Amino acid sequence: MPKVYIGGLPLDCDQDTIINLLEERQIDGHQSVEIKRGGYAFVQFREERQAVNAVTELNGSSAQN
C-alpha cells in the first residue's frame, strides 16, 4: 500500500484535520494517517492511483484547524 508524505503541517495539526481535508477534497482510499512530531505526516492509501490523486489535489495547499 502506497504512503504519501505530507510536510509543512502546523505543529497543532492532528489526525482529524488531515482526514477532514481529504474528505473535503473528496479524496478516497486513505487507510491510515500517522502524524509525526515536527510538522509532517504519512497517509497510507489502498491503491497507487488514490495516492497519486491525493498528491495532485493537495500539492501546494494548506491544512488549517
C-alpha positions as CSV (number, residue, x, y, z in Angstrom):
1,M,0.0,0.0,0.0
2,P,1.4,3.4,-1.0
3,K,2.2,6.1,1.5
4,V,2.1,9.8,0.9
5,Y,4.3,12.2,2.8
6,I,2.6,15.4,3.9
7,G,5.0,18.1,5.1
8,G,4.9,21.7,6.4
9,L,2.0,21.0,8.7
10,P,1.2,23.3,11.6
11,L,2.5,21.8,14.8
12,D,-1.0,21.6,16.2
13,C,-2.3,19.7,13.2
14,D,-4.0,16.4,14.2
15,Q,-5.3,13.3,12.5
16,D,-8.8,14.6,12.3
17,T,-7.6,17.7,10.5
18,I,-6.0,15.7,7.8
19,I,-8.9,13.3,7.5
20,N,-11.3,16.3,7.2
21,L,-9.1,17.8,4.5
22,L,-9.1,14.5,2.5
23,E,-12.9,14.2,2.8
24,E,-13.5,17.9,1.9
25,R,-11.5,17.3,-1.3
26,Q,-13.3,14.0,-1.9
27,I,-10.0,12.1,-1.8
28,D,-10.9,8.5,-1.0
29,G,-8.9,5.4,-0.3
30,H,-7.0,6.5,2.8
31,Q,-6.3,3.7,5.2
32,S,-4.4,5.4,8.0
33,V,-2.9,8.8,9.0
34,E,0.3,8.9,11.0
35,I,1.2,12.3,12.4
36,K,4.9,12.8,13.3
37,R,6.3,15.5,15.6
38,G,7.9,18.3,13.6
39,G,5.0,19.1,11.3
40,Y,4.7,16.1,8.9
41,A,2.6,13.1,8.4
42,F,2.2,9.9,6.3
43,V,-1.1,8.9,4.8
44,Q,-1.4,5.3,3.6
45,F,-3.8,4.6,0.7
46,R,-5.2,1.3,-0.6
47,E,-4.2,1.9,-4.2
48,E,-1.4,3.8,-6.1
49,R,-3.9,5.8,-8.1
50,Q,-5.6,7.1,-5.0
51,A,-2.2,8.2,-3.6
52,V,-1.4,9.9,-6.9
53,N,-4.7,11.7,-6.9
54,A,-4.1,12.9,-3.3
55,V,-0.7,14.3,-4.3
56,T,-2.2,16.0,-7.3
57,E,-5.1,17.5,-5.3
58,L,-3.2,18.6,-2.2
59,N,0.2,19.8,-3.6
60,G,0.6,23.4,-2.6
61,S,-2.5,23.5,-0.4
62,S,-2.6,24.2,3.3
63,A,-4.3,22.5,6.2
64,Q,-5.8,24.6,9.0
65,N,-7.7,23.6,12.1
